[in-house]
Amino acid sequence: MPASLVPSDLHARIVAALTVARRDARLRQVDLAKRLGWQQAYVSRYETGERQLSVDEYVAVALAIGVDPVALLGELLSQNCS
């Protein structure tokens, strides 16, 4: 892994991208939480960095928002390599 790609930095960028995608989809945290069967506070905690998403949670969130999780991750990784 390149030194410039610190895992916490990547996670922060993933969460930021998911948050932007949620807002672009005009979903409130409570709307997304309902789609996922989670509490709204759980969405808030990962968006503020208080809690990290696991890989399966990342995939679930992306799909619930309507975003391709593979494409989003690929985009974020390619931004780091350029």
N, C-alpha and C positions, 0 to 999 in steps of 0.2 A: 504494500500500500504506500503510495507516495506520501512523503512527510507533510505535504501541504493539505492532505485530506485526513484530518483528525476526525475520528468517528463522531465525537460530540458535535463537531461543526457540520458534518453531513446530516446528523439527526436534526439539528436546528434548522437546516435548510429544507429538509423534508417536511418538517412541521410547518414551517413558514409557507411552503408551497401548498400544503394541504389546507391551511387556513385561508389563503388567497382563493384557492379553488372552491372552498365552502362558501366564501362570501360572493364569489362570482356566480355561483349557482343559486344565490339568494336564499341560502339556508342559514337559519340561526343555529346556535349550538344546540338548543333544545330540539330542533327539527332533526339534526343529524343524530343526536343521541337516541331519539325515538326510532329512527330507521335502524340503528344498531342494537337497540334493546339495552342501552346503557343509561346511566344517570347523566344529566347535563354537566354536573360537576366533573365527571370523568373527562369529558371533551375539553372543558376549561383547563383542567390540570395538565393535559398533554399539550394544549396550545400555548400555555404559559411556561412550559418547560419544567413544571413541577414533577411531571411523571414522563417516563419514556415509553414510546410505543414499541411493542414487539413486532416482528415481521408479519405475523398473521393479523395483528390489529391494524397495521399500516395498510395491508391489502384490503381488509374489511372497510376501513374508513374511505380509502380511495374509491372503491366500488360503490359505496353508499352515496358518495358525492357525485359519482358519474365520471370519474377520472380513471384512465387506464394506469394501474399501478406500475406496470413494467415501463411504459413510455415515460411516465413522470420521473421515475428513478433514473432511467437512461438519460433524460434531459439534464437532470441535476448533475449526474456524473460527467457528462460531456462538457458542461459549463466549467467544471473544475479542471478539465484537461486542456482547455483552450487558453 
